[in-house]
């Protein structure tokens, strides 16, 4: 270790003007052993700086390199781990904790001792040496403290030390006095020896000369000791004299302590009495208000409220330890309990009477609302009861049983009152709804005309008719089959002066207004009652209540069941749930009445479900924006499900009736009834669902209906015997395309394009099929020519075929002079006129397409003649201008 120390001093520290004082071989704790050295150094220049340097052997060679250095000022703690047992581990706390394991305990102890001495000499900084043996630190300090600071410790740390500057200066002065000191060391040493002897002799003589002075000093010390003995005797006598005074002063002190203790106790007792008097004393006025206060007047209610608050404060005062053992406190608490029980009984009885009286008073006002479609206003009743809101809060916190009983009584009385009001209200609404359709009802009293009506209708459309819900008169005859009902409706429309569409508009508009008024009356009623319940019963709608009643809706009576354990209420999830349960009990008749009203509206006219879906969706959306979990939002949401179900049923019935449609075998088909009714449905739906929230439901219904229309139009066209299939497809898809183009329904853009394509395709097919008949022989002749060309015969050689020579061509052409062509076109026009229906007005469109197709065929025939019979001079008996004139004159004549 000494060799390493000298090597480090020479290679690392001497170039940096530092002296190495102590070294320890260490490795980091807990890791692979990579040895290094911790060195304690000081600088040779002033001011002296003390450092702890980590030196590590280089990986590339045998030399050492300086890795990191810390100043001793940054060292906070030296932890030796164990002060008793030998342990090579120790920690140094600089800016962070460094854990080391020394190669031996002796090296660790020597290094820690050196650190301690350097701190004592240069820094005097408070470094905590933890788990370091005190003997180790004491051994580092010689008997003279000054010596430990002056430099003797360095000799212990290291046997070799360099001369300091002063020692070097003294030696130089001494050597200058003897010039031959270097050249003749023996003479120099002899001279030093002689001078030392002279100095020793002088010291001995000085000691002998001071013996007389020592004797004088000893004599003075003896005299001083005698004086001290005399002083001690006097002090002993004084002490005996003061002993009695001390005893008297102790007695006085003890007496003063007892007096002070008594005063302290009196002050504390007075403070406790004042506390009890100030916090547990209820004014006589409050007691009188609680016992006899008028709960009917505003002034009496205010006095009772203040008294109840004061009583609650007295009962809830936080007593100090031991107060509850005092008899007076017990008696006062019992008095407060009696007052609370008395006032709670009075308050509960009075409010029960108010609930009952409100039921009677409100019942007397029902007659004036029975004619009008309005609900009675409960605001005055709520306003009067809200005066008791603070008392209800007091009752809730002091006597929950009576609070719960009042809650139940309020729900019982108000549920019966609201049930009467709401049922009368809905009866008025039903009367107004059914009153709008009295004219339609009279048609149901014509049983004798049913067979005639049915026969007349079947002669036109067979068993087909309008879709369910298309008119109000259809639905009034709901006891009959759907086919008969639609047949009667069609013939009744011809009989009456007023059209069914006019009746429908009036009925549906009136129904829409009535249904909207019903919802508009119910919504503020429910919101007002919910707001009142929250304020009056002190039920916060967005906070959890730690102790409320456990609620469960009774399936038989719809009541709120409450379970108690030893008279204490069980907790529920939140007061918001309690409000909802109270609203369900109070307004338990709203949902059934709404469902009955919806069923009536659907029975009157199933298209009313469109109005109801839009209105109900809007009100549900409004209610959910206010409170998604409220009673109103939940109830309207449930009813909305019923309305949506009726709407889906209406769509399904229409699709089903499309599938059941049958056509007459004796009359032309024309526009199918369900196609016309889809137009009516779409027009009505677009007007109703404009800016509606549930547009998606309508779009889905459109998709289902239009698919059903497409499928059943094709089905009817395939079954048609009187009218060609292409005519049925052309007319109906033209009508569908026109309807979709007019209404501009975005979700049916693809269907609109499909309808246009089908209309165009079947128009072209019908035109080609019809034009094959007027020039039938000519068509057959040229079809044969084209067949020969297709077989590989050159066009100019076709004329040499026996069946297709020039003579045969002239013979065929002579059979179709202009007069015959005009006659054939006239017959074709009449036949097309019989096929097409008047209501779609497609005759001129079809005739113009036939004219264009005829001209195209004429040009095609002339081209074949020019190519297959060149130079023959054969031409048609009529020209294109003749065709135009024929078509124009035929169209004008008809």
Protein Blocks (a to p, Z undefined) as FASTA:
>chain_A
ZZmmmmmmmmmmmmnopacfbdcddddehiacddddddddddfbdcdddddddddddfkb
mbdcdfbdcdfklpmbdcehiakbgcfbdcdddfbccddddfbfklmmmmmmmmmmmmmm
mnopacddehiafklmmmmpcfblklmmnommmmmmpmbdcddfklmmmmmmmmmmmmkl
mmmmmlmmmmmmmmmmmmmmmmmmmmmmmmmmmmmmmmmmmmmmmmmmmmmmmmmmmmmm
mmmmmmmmmmmmmmmmmmmmmmmmmmmmmmmmmmmmmmmcccfklmmmmmmpcfkbmklm
mmmmmmmmmmmmmmmpccdehklmpmklmmmmmmmmmmmmmmmmmmmmmmmmmmmmmmmm
mmmmmmmmmmpccdddfklmmmmmmmmmmmmmmmmmmmmmlmmmmmmmmmmmmmmmmmmm
mmmmmmmmmmmmmmmmmmmmmmmmmmklmmmmmmmmmmmnomadcdehkamklmmmmmpc
fklmmmmmmmmmmmpmbdfklmmmmmmmmmmmmmmmmmmmmmmmmmmmmmmmmmmnopaf
kbccfbdcdddddfklopacdddeehiacddfbfklmmmmmmmmmmmmmmmmmmmmmmmm
mmmomklmmmmmmmmmmmmmmmmmmommbmklmmmmmmmmmmmmmmmmmmmmmmmmmmmp
ccdfkbcfbjafklmmmmmmmmmmmmmmgoiaklmmmmmmmmmmmmmmmmmmmmmmmmpm
kbcfklmmmmmmmmmmmmmmmnopaklmmmmmmmmmmmmmmmmmmmmmmmmmmmmmlmmm
mmmmmmmmmnopafklmmmpmklcfklmmmmmmmmcfklmmmmmmmmmmmmmmmpcfklo
pmmmmmmmmmmmmmmmmmmmmmmmmmmmghklpacfbdfklmmmmmmmmmmmZZ
